[in-house]
Amino acid sequence: MNNKLAELMRSATRLTQTKHLMEATEAIQNALRGTAAAGATAARGPVPPWASAGSFVLPGGAKAPWGVDDVAVKGEPHARAGVQGGSAEFTSGAHTHGALSCRYKLYQPPGQDGKALPLVVMLHGCTQNADDFAAGTGMNERARDQGFYVLYPQQGAQANPSRCWNWFEPQHQQRGLGEPALIASLTQAVIQQHGIDASRVYVAGLSAGGAMAVIVAAAYPELFAAVGVHSGLPGGAASNMGEALMVMQSGQVGIVMRATGARAARAAKALLHPQGAVPTIVFHGDQDQTVHPRNGEQVIAAALGAGASGSNAAAHPVGQASVEQGVSLQGRRYTRSTRHDAQGQALTEHWLVHGAGHAWSGGHASGSYTDASGPNATLEMLRFFFEHPKTRGGV
């Protein structure tokens, strides 16, 4: 880690500890304005989480556990979200769990005919919202054609001014607490209200959303059958703004672990080495200047560690990686590494996209932080997900 970055981290940490949160935000933004911009492959996109890291505010007023208020949105809003024609619906609602609330959007495909369909939960990156993320990933188009629901929880500016999921705060890294509990509660509500096939519920995210997807899947392995992480970080990789900055720039999680206090270190270790293996697919550009690609490797290592040493290790011994070199239809090279269990079932897939930055691979230009050169992360994540329904005894 260079001296400038080290001093930046120390300064931000001091300001955070003394409650000068806005000053900490401004210091980091000013110092890294050029670095963050270099990682973008679109004119707009997720702001790195440190841009508002210490600004968490609990929304006031607790409501009923499932305060859902659906409003059907039809016609033109469908086009903005990448849905064309048919009788599909993209509905808006609000959900409260404990002291936290969020808005969300739910895509419901046409022609369900009472069938129990799968559900994919999509966690956007910083500055994004449901419409933007749906447009960029094209997930609603796939849901219409393949027949599944898509849930987009939306982070509010009250919880984080840049609408980042607060993956780097300890109160949002554990089961039963904070944003993981809110997302899990919303997911459970949608499952019940729409008769979702509970064996086929998946979660995916981009950047800060990818980091939160890892946390949610590790905290609720009985709920999610698989997780997709695009340009994200391993759960428990940071416990404050300074650590988030360091890990995002270096990908060296071990440094953070040594720097944290005993309690935070134990919580981080539980996420980095979860007790149950959740099948995991990772996409990461090897030229990502916002979240170092080593973080994608760390996500895979944590998932494999759970499979090799967790409570279901006997059922999921980890084999050697099979490695494939390929080229997308648009000419983008990639390396795909897959690890299988003894039964030949893939536990992890790691897609390293060569020459790509901090952007959703194969995404649509109508959304922020997308790279149309492929390979198509949406299609590959869905293939991986639907290969992994949850069995009665677990994954």
C-alpha positions as CSV (number, residue, x, y, z in Angstrom):
1,M,0.0,0.0,0.0
2,N,1.5,3.4,-1.0
3,N,2.1,6.2,1.4
4,K,-0.6,8.4,0.0
5,L,-3.2,5.7,0.4
6,A,-2.0,4.9,3.9
7,E,-2.2,8.5,5.0
8,L,-5.7,8.8,3.5
9,M,-6.9,5.8,5.4
10,R,-5.5,7.1,8.7
11,S,-7.0,10.5,8.1
12,A,-10.4,9.1,7.3
13,T,-10.3,6.8,10.3
14,R,-9.4,9.7,12.6
15,L,-12.2,11.9,11.3
16,T,-14.7,9.0,11.6
17,Q,-13.7,8.2,15.2
18,T,-14.1,11.9,16.1
19,K,-17.6,11.9,14.5
20,H,-16.5,14.3,11.8
21,L,-18.2,12.3,9.2
22,M,-18.9,14.9,6.5
23,E,-15.2,16.0,6.7
24,A,-14.1,12.4,6.3
25,T,-16.3,12.0,3.3
26,E,-15.0,15.1,1.7
27,A,-11.4,14.3,2.3
28,I,-11.7,10.9,0.7
29,Q,-13.8,12.2,-2.2
30,N,-11.2,14.9,-3.0
31,A,-8.2,12.6,-2.8
32,L,-9.8,9.8,-4.9
33,R,-11.9,11.7,-7.4
34,G,-9.6,10.8,-10.2
35,T,-9.0,7.2,-9.2
36,A,-12.7,6.4,-8.9
37,A,-13.4,8.0,-12.3
38,A,-10.7,5.9,-14.0
39,G,-12.6,2.7,-13.1
40,A,-15.8,3.7,-14.8
41,T,-16.8,2.4,-18.2
42,A,-19.9,4.6,-18.4
43,A,-20.6,8.3,-17.9
44,R,-22.4,7.5,-14.6
45,G,-22.3,4.7,-12.1
46,P,-22.0,3.5,-8.5
47,V,-20.1,5.8,-6.3
48,P,-17.5,3.9,-4.2
49,P,-18.9,3.2,-0.7
50,W,-16.5,5.4,1.1
51,A,-18.1,8.4,-0.4
52,S,-20.7,8.4,2.3
53,A,-19.6,5.6,4.6
54,G,-20.1,7.0,8.0
55,S,-23.5,8.6,7.3
56,F,-25.8,5.8,8.4
57,V,-29.1,7.1,9.9
58,L,-31.9,4.9,11.0
59,P,-35.3,5.9,9.6
60,G,-37.6,6.8,12.3
61,G,-40.9,5.1,13.2
62,A,-41.3,1.4,13.3
63,K,-44.2,-0.1,11.4
64,A,-45.7,-3.5,10.9
65,P,-43.1,-6.2,10.1
66,W,-44.3,-6.4,6.5
67,G,-45.6,-3.0,5.5
68,V,-46.1,-3.7,1.8
69,D,-47.8,-1.1,-0.4
70,D,-47.9,-2.4,-4.0
71,V,-48.7,0.0,-6.8
72,A,-48.9,-1.5,-10.3
73,V,-46.7,0.4,-12.8
74,K,-47.6,-0.4,-16.5
75,G,-46.9,0.9,-20.0
76,E,-43.9,3.2,-20.4
77,P,-42.2,2.4,-17.1
78,H,-41.8,-1.2,-18.4
79,A,-39.8,0.1,-21.3
80,R,-37.5,1.9,-19.0
81,A,-36.8,-1.3,-17.2
82,G,-36.2,-3.3,-20.3
83,V,-39.6,-5.0,-20.6
84,Q,-41.4,-5.0,-23.9
85,G,-45.0,-6.0,-24.3
86,G,-46.9,-8.8,-22.6
87,S,-48.9,-8.6,-19.5
88,A,-45.9,-8.4,-17.1
89,E,-46.0,-6.0,-14.2
90,F,-43.3,-4.0,-12.5
91,T,-44.7,-3.0,-9.1
92,S,-43.4,-0.6,-6.5
93,G,-43.8,-1.0,-2.7
94,A,-42.4,-0.3,0.7
95,H,-41.2,-2.7,3.4
96,T,-40.3,-2.3,7.1
97,H,-38.5,-4.6,9.4
98,G,-37.7,-3.5,12.9
99,A,-36.4,0.1,12.7
100,L,-35.4,-0.1,9.0
101,S,-37.5,0.6,5.9
102,C,-36.8,0.5,2.2
103,R,-38.6,0.9,-1.1
104,Y,-38.5,-1.9,-3.7
105,K,-39.7,-2.9,-7.1
106,L,-40.9,-6.3,-8.1
107,Y,-41.0,-7.7,-11.6
108,Q,-43.8,-10.3,-12.1
109,P,-43.6,-12.2,-15.4
110,P,-46.7,-12.8,-17.6
111,G,-48.6,-16.1,-17.6
112,Q,-47.8,-17.5,-14.2
113,D,-51.0,-19.7,-14.2
114,G,-50.6,-20.4,-10.5
115,K,-47.2,-21.9,-10.9
116,A,-44.6,-21.5,-8.2
117,L,-41.8,-19.6,-9.9
118,P,-38.2,-18.8,-8.9
119,L,-37.2,-15.5,-7.4
120,V,-33.9,-13.5,-8.1
121,V,-33.1,-10.7,-5.6
122,M,-31.0,-8.0,-7.2
123,L,-29.0,-5.5,-5.1
124,H,-27.9,-2.4,-7.0
125,G,-24.7,-0.5,-6.6
126,C,-24.1,3.0,-5.2
127,T,-26.2,5.8,-6.8
128,Q,-28.3,3.2,-8.7
129,N,-32.0,2.4,-8.3
130,A,-34.2,-0.5,-9.4
131,D,-35.1,1.0,-12.8
132,D,-31.5,1.7,-13.6
133,F,-30.2,-1.7,-12.4
134,A,-33.0,-3.5,-14.3
135,A,-32.2,-1.6,-17.5
136,G,-28.5,-2.2,-17.3
137,T,-28.6,-5.9,-16.5
138,G,-31.6,-6.8,-18.7
139,M,-32.8,-9.0,-15.9
140,N,-36.5,-8.3,-16.4
141,E,-36.3,-9.3,-20.1
142,R,-34.8,-12.6,-19.0
143,A,-37.5,-13.0,-16.4
144,R,-40.2,-12.4,-18.9
145,D,-38.8,-15.0,-21.3
146,Q,-37.8,-17.6,-18.7
147,G,-40.5,-17.2,-16.2
148,F,-39.3,-15.9,-12.8
149,Y,-39.8,-13.0,-10.4
150,V,-37.1,-10.3,-9.8
151,L,-37.0,-8.3,-6.6
152,Y,-35.1,-5.0,-6.4
153,P,-34.7,-3.7,-2.9
154,Q,-33.7,0.0,-3.0
155,Q,-31.3,1.6,-0.6
156,G,-32.6,5.0,0.4
157,A,-30.7,8.3,0.7
158,Q,-31.7,8.5,4.3
159,A,-29.7,5.3,5.0
160,N,-26.8,6.3,2.8
161,P,-26.6,9.6,0.9
162,S,-25.1,7.8,-2.1
163,R,-27.6,4.9,-1.8
164,C,-24.8,2.4,-1.1
165,W,-25.6,-0.7,0.9
166,N,-23.7,-0.3,4.1
167,W,-21.7,-3.6,3.7
168,F,-18.7,-2.1,5.6
169,E,-20.6,-1.4,8.9
170,P,-20.6,-4.2,11.6
171,Q,-24.3,-3.5,12.3
172,H,-25.1,-4.6,8.7
173,Q,-23.0,-7.7,8.6
174,Q,-24.8,-10.2,10.8
175,R,-27.9,-12.3,10.7
176,G,-30.9,-10.7,12.4
177,L,-29.4,-7.2,12.2
178,G,-29.6,-4.1,10.0
179,E,-29.8,-4.4,6.2
180,P,-29.2,-8.1,5.9
181,A,-32.3,-8.7,8.1
182,L,-34.3,-6.1,6.2
183,I,-33.5,-7.8,2.8
184,A,-34.2,-11.3,4.1
185,S,-37.5,-10.1,5.6
186,L,-38.5,-8.5,2.4
187,T,-37.5,-11.6,0.5
188,Q,-39.6,-13.8,2.8
189,A,-42.6,-11.5,2.4
190,V,-42.4,-11.7,-1.4
191,I,-42.1,-15.5,-1.2
192,Q,-45.3,-15.8,0.9
193,Q,-47.3,-13.2,-1.0
194,H,-46.6,-14.5,-4.5
195,G,-46.3,-18.3,-3.9
196,I,-42.6,-18.3,-4.9
197,D,-40.8,-21.7,-5.2
198,A,-38.8,-21.5,-2.0
199,S,-36.2,-24.0,-3.3
200,R,-35.2,-21.5,-6.1
201,V,-34.5,-18.2,-4.4
202,Y,-31.3,-16.4,-5.4
203,V,-29.5,-13.2,-4.7
204,A,-27.0,-11.2,-6.8
205,G,-25.5,-7.7,-6.7
206,L,-23.1,-5.2,-8.2
207,S,-20.2,-3.5,-6.3
208,A,-21.6,-2.5,-2.9
209,G,-24.7,-4.6,-3.8
210,G,-22.4,-7.5,-4.5
211,A,-20.7,-7.2,-1.1
212,M,-24.1,-7.1,0.6
213,A,-25.3,-10.1,-1.5
214,V,-22.4,-12.1,0.0
215,I,-23.3,-11.1,3.5
216,V,-27.0,-11.8,3.1
217,A,-26.4,-15.2,1.5
218,A,-23.9,-16.2,4.3
219,A,-26.3,-14.9,7.0
220,Y,-29.4,-16.7,5.6
221,P,-28.1,-19.9,3.8
222,E,-31.5,-21.6,4.4
223,L,-33.2,-18.8,2.3
224,F,-30.9,-18.4,-0.7
225,A,-29.9,-21.3,-2.9
226,A,-27.0,-19.5,-4.7
227,V,-25.4,-16.1,-4.9
228,G,-24.0,-14.0,-7.7
229,V,-21.3,-11.3,-7.1
230,H,-20.3,-8.8,-9.7
231,S,-17.3,-6.5,-8.9
232,G,-18.0,-7.0,-5.2
233,L,-16.1,-7.9,-2.0
234,P,-16.1,-10.7,0.5
235,G,-18.3,-10.4,3.6
236,G,-16.7,-9.0,6.6
237,A,-13.8,-7.5,4.6
238,A,-14.1,-4.1,6.4
239,S,-15.6,-2.7,9.5
240,N,-15.3,1.0,8.9
241,M,-14.7,3.6,6.1
242,G,-10.9,3.4,6.2
243,E,-10.8,-0.3,6.0
244,A,-13.3,-0.3,3.2
245,L,-11.1,2.0,1.2
246,M,-8.0,-0.1,1.8
247,V,-9.6,-3.4,0.9
248,M,-11.3,-2.0,-2.2
249,Q,-8.0,-0.6,-3.5
250,S,-5.8,-3.6,-2.5
251,G,-8.0,-6.6,-2.0
252,Q,-5.8,-7.6,0.9
253,V,-8.4,-8.7,3.5
254,G,-5.8,-10.1,5.9
255,I,-4.5,-6.6,6.6
256,V,-7.9,-5.5,7.7
257,M,-8.4,-8.6,9.9
258,R,-5.2,-7.8,11.7
259,A,-6.2,-4.1,12.2
260,T,-9.6,-4.7,13.6
261,G,-10.6,-5.2,17.3
262,A,-11.2,-8.6,18.7
263,R,-15.0,-8.5,18.4
264,A,-15.0,-7.0,14.9
265,A,-12.4,-9.6,13.8
266,R,-14.6,-12.5,15.1
267,A,-17.6,-11.2,13.2
268,A,-15.5,-10.7,10.0
269,K,-14.0,-14.1,10.3
270,A,-17.5,-15.7,10.5
271,L,-18.4,-14.0,7.2
272,L,-15.1,-14.7,5.5
273,H,-15.3,-18.4,6.6
274,P,-19.0,-19.2,6.8
275,Q,-20.2,-22.5,8.2
276,G,-22.4,-23.5,5.2
277,A,-21.4,-23.4,1.5
278,V,-23.7,-21.4,-0.7
279,P,-23.0,-22.0,-4.4
280,T,-21.3,-18.8,-5.7
281,I,-20.6,-17.3,-9.1
282,V,-18.3,-14.2,-9.4
283,F,-17.7,-11.8,-12.3
284,H,-14.9,-9.3,-12.0
285,G,-13.0,-7.2,-14.5
286,D,-9.2,-7.5,-14.3
287,Q,-8.9,-3.8,-15.0
288,D,-11.3,-2.7,-12.2
289,Q,-9.8,0.4,-10.6
290,T,-12.6,0.8,-8.1
291,V,-12.8,-2.6,-6.5
292,H,-9.5,-4.6,-6.9
293,P,-10.1,-7.9,-8.7
294,R,-8.4,-9.7,-5.9
295,N,-11.6,-9.2,-4.0
296,G,-13.4,-11.5,-6.4
297,E,-10.8,-14.2,-5.6
298,Q,-11.4,-13.6,-1.9
299,V,-15.2,-14.2,-2.4
300,I,-14.5,-17.5,-4.1
301,A,-11.9,-18.5,-1.4
302,A,-14.5,-17.9,1.3
303,A,-17.1,-20.0,-0.5
304,L,-14.6,-22.8,-1.0
305,G,-13.5,-22.6,2.6
306,A,-17.1,-23.1,3.7
307,G,-17.4,-26.1,1.4
308,A,-14.1,-27.6,2.5
309,S,-14.3,-27.0,6.3
310,G,-17.9,-26.0,7.1
311,S,-20.7,-28.1,8.6
312,N,-21.5,-29.8,5.2
313,A,-17.9,-30.5,4.3
314,A,-18.5,-34.2,3.9
315,A,-21.3,-33.6,1.4
316,H,-19.3,-31.0,-0.5
317,P,-15.6,-31.9,-0.7
318,V,-13.9,-29.4,-3.0
319,G,-12.1,-30.7,-6.1
320,Q,-9.5,-29.2,-8.4
321,A,-10.5,-26.2,-10.5
322,S,-11.3,-26.6,-14.2
323,V,-10.1,-23.6,-16.1
324,E,-11.5,-22.4,-19.5
325,Q,-10.2,-19.6,-21.7
326,G,-12.9,-18.0,-23.9
327,V,-13.9,-15.0,-26.0
328,S,-17.3,-13.4,-26.0
329,L,-19.2,-12.8,-29.2
330,Q,-18.1,-9.2,-29.0
331,G,-14.4,-10.1,-28.7
332,R,-13.9,-9.8,-25.0
333,R,-11.6,-12.5,-23.5
334,Y,-12.3,-14.1,-20.2
335,T,-11.0,-16.9,-17.9
336,R,-13.6,-19.1,-16.2
337,S,-12.5,-21.2,-13.2
338,T,-15.0,-23.8,-11.8
339,R,-14.8,-25.9,-8.7
340,H,-16.9,-29.0,-8.3
341,D,-17.9,-31.3,-5.5
342,A,-17.5,-35.1,-5.5
343,Q,-20.8,-35.4,-7.3
344,G,-19.7,-33.1,-10.1
345,Q,-21.9,-30.2,-9.0
346,A,-20.3,-26.8,-9.4
347,L,-19.7,-25.1,-6.1
348,T,-18.1,-21.9,-7.5
349,E,-17.5,-20.2,-10.8
350,H,-15.1,-17.4,-11.1
351,W,-15.2,-15.3,-14.3
352,L,-12.2,-13.0,-14.7
353,V,-13.1,-10.6,-17.6
354,H,-9.9,-9.4,-19.3
355,G,-9.7,-5.7,-20.1
356,A,-13.0,-4.9,-18.3
357,G,-13.4,-2.3,-15.6
358,H,-16.0,-1.7,-12.9
359,A,-19.1,-2.5,-14.9
360,W,-21.7,-5.2,-15.4
361,S,-20.4,-7.5,-18.1
362,G,-22.6,-7.8,-21.1
363,G,-25.0,-5.2,-19.8
364,H,-27.1,-2.7,-21.7
365,A,-25.9,0.9,-22.3
366,S,-29.3,2.1,-21.0
367,G,-28.2,1.4,-17.5
368,S,-25.2,2.8,-15.5
369,Y,-21.9,0.9,-15.1
370,T,-22.4,-1.5,-17.9
371,D,-20.0,-3.0,-20.5
372,A,-21.7,-4.4,-23.6
373,S,-18.6,-6.3,-24.7
374,G,-19.6,-9.4,-22.6
375,P,-19.5,-12.1,-21.6
376,N,-23.1,-11.8,-20.5
377,A,-23.1,-11.9,-16.7
378,T,-26.9,-11.9,-16.5
379,L,-27.3,-15.1,-18.6
380,E,-24.4,-16.9,-16.9
381,M,-25.6,-16.1,-13.4
382,L,-29.1,-17.3,-14.3
383,R,-27.7,-20.5,-15.8
384,F,-25.7,-21.1,-12.6
385,F,-28.6,-20.2,-10.3
386,F,-31.1,-22.6,-12.0
387,E,-28.5,-25.4,-11.9
388,H,-28.6,-25.0,-8.1
389,P,-32.1,-25.5,-6.6
390,K,-32.1,-26.0,-2.9
391,T,-32.6,-29.6,-1.7
392,R,-34.6,-30.6,1.4
393,G,-31.4,-31.2,3.3
394,G,-29.7,-28.0,2.3
395,V,-27.6,-26.9,-0.7
